[in-house]
Amino acid sequence: MSIAPAPVLRDERIFELLHDKLSALVGEHGAWTLVARSSDDTEVIFHGLKAREIATELTEAITTEQAALRGETSGEPTALSWTPAPITNWSEPGAALPVPAPTSDAEVAAASAAWIDKASATLASARLVA
């Protein structure tokens, strides 16, 4: 008994998927424009988050196509992966509960990673336009 090989995306199809996705992001009519970085650019966090969003979109394009080749379907998530604070906490910062400051390097790293994940999810759902 032999098992049929799993379908594989061809190089040309991977190129098409990535080109289409990148064109939608930064192509002639894309949502963003590319500008050479200047020496006074300090938007490190924003650029890191945007790079993560682009990598996520490119990965999703490839994995969705691979799943389609195998006859699988993948659904969109139906809710945020985190629970946002009520809007009153955003508009009335004094009403928000205080968050204790991290005390160790591990806590600082964990808090930073959590913040980046939340910010990435927010950026991915907001679809910012430059």
C-alpha positions as CSV (number, residue, x, y, z in Angstrom):
1,M,0.0,0.0,0.0
2,S,1.5,3.3,-1.0
3,I,0.5,6.7,0.3
4,A,0.0,9.5,-2.2
5,P,2.3,12.4,-1.6
6,A,0.8,15.5,-0.1
7,P,0.2,18.3,-2.6
8,V,2.9,21.0,-2.5
9,L,2.8,24.6,-3.6
10,R,5.1,25.2,-6.6
11,D,7.7,27.9,-6.5
12,E,5.8,30.0,-9.1
13,R,2.6,29.8,-7.0
14,I,4.4,30.9,-3.8
15,F,5.9,33.8,-5.7
16,E,2.5,34.8,-7.0
17,L,0.9,34.6,-3.5
18,L,3.7,36.7,-1.9
19,H,3.8,39.2,-4.8
20,D,0.0,39.7,-4.7
21,K,0.0,40.2,-0.9
22,L,3.0,42.6,-1.0
23,S,1.5,44.5,-3.9
24,A,-1.7,45.0,-1.8
25,L,0.4,46.3,1.0
26,V,3.1,48.4,-0.7
27,G,2.5,48.1,-4.4
28,E,1.4,50.9,-6.8
29,H,-2.1,51.1,-5.3
30,G,-1.2,49.5,-1.9
31,A,-2.2,50.7,1.5
32,W,1.4,51.8,2.3
33,T,4.2,53.6,0.6
34,L,7.9,52.7,1.0
35,V,10.2,55.5,2.0
36,A,13.9,55.2,2.7
37,R,14.6,55.3,6.4
38,S,16.2,58.5,7.7
39,S,18.7,58.8,10.5
40,D,16.2,60.5,12.8
41,D,13.6,57.8,12.5
42,T,12.6,56.7,16.0
43,E,9.5,54.6,15.2
44,V,11.2,51.3,16.3
45,I,8.1,49.7,17.9
46,F,5.8,50.7,15.1
47,H,8.2,49.3,12.4
48,G,8.6,46.1,14.4
49,L,4.8,45.7,14.7
50,K,4.3,46.4,11.0
51,A,7.0,43.8,10.1
52,R,5.2,41.3,12.2
53,E,1.8,42.1,10.6
54,I,3.3,41.7,7.1
55,A,4.9,38.4,8.1
56,T,1.6,37.2,9.5
57,E,-0.3,38.1,6.3
58,L,2.3,36.4,4.1
59,T,2.3,33.3,6.2
60,E,-1.5,33.2,6.2
61,A,-1.5,33.5,2.4
62,I,0.8,30.5,2.0
63,T,-0.9,28.3,4.7
64,T,-4.4,29.0,3.3
65,E,-3.3,28.0,-0.2
66,Q,-1.6,24.9,1.2
67,A,-4.8,24.0,3.1
68,A,-6.8,24.5,-0.1
69,L,-4.5,22.1,-2.0
70,R,-5.2,19.5,0.7
71,G,-8.9,20.1,0.5
72,E,-9.0,21.6,4.0
73,T,-10.9,24.7,5.0
74,S,-9.7,27.3,7.6
75,G,-12.0,29.7,9.3
76,E,-11.4,33.2,10.4
77,P,-11.2,33.7,14.2
78,T,-14.5,35.0,15.5
79,A,-13.1,37.0,18.4
80,L,-10.1,38.8,19.7
81,S,-7.5,36.7,21.3
82,W,-7.6,39.1,24.3
83,T,-10.2,41.1,26.1
84,P,-9.9,44.9,25.7
85,A,-10.5,47.2,28.6
86,P,-13.8,49.0,28.7
87,I,-13.8,52.2,26.7
88,T,-14.3,54.2,29.9
89,N,-10.8,53.1,31.0
90,W,-9.4,54.5,27.8
91,S,-11.1,57.9,28.0
92,E,-10.8,58.2,31.8
93,P,-7.3,57.0,32.7
94,G,-7.8,57.9,36.4
95,A,-10.7,55.3,36.5
96,A,-8.4,52.5,35.4
97,L,-7.1,50.1,37.9
98,P,-3.4,50.5,38.7
99,V,-1.2,47.8,37.2
100,P,1.8,46.8,39.4
101,A,5.2,47.4,37.8
102,P,7.2,44.3,36.8
103,T,10.0,43.7,39.3
104,S,12.3,41.2,37.5
105,D,13.8,41.0,34.0
106,A,11.6,38.0,33.3
107,E,8.5,39.9,34.3
108,V,9.6,42.9,32.1
109,A,10.2,40.6,29.1
110,A,6.8,38.9,29.6
111,A,5.0,42.2,29.9
112,S,6.7,43.5,26.8
113,A,5.9,40.4,24.8
114,A,2.2,40.6,26.0
115,W,2.0,44.2,25.0
116,I,3.5,43.5,21.5
117,D,1.0,40.7,21.0
118,K,-1.9,42.9,22.0
119,A,-0.6,45.7,19.8
120,S,-0.1,43.4,16.9
121,A,-3.7,42.1,17.2
122,T,-5.0,45.6,17.3
123,L,-2.9,46.6,14.2
124,A,-4.0,43.5,12.3
125,S,-7.7,44.2,13.0
126,A,-7.4,48.0,12.4
127,R,-5.8,47.8,8.9
128,L,-4.1,51.2,9.3
129,V,-3.7,53.3,6.2
130,A,-0.8,55.6,5.9
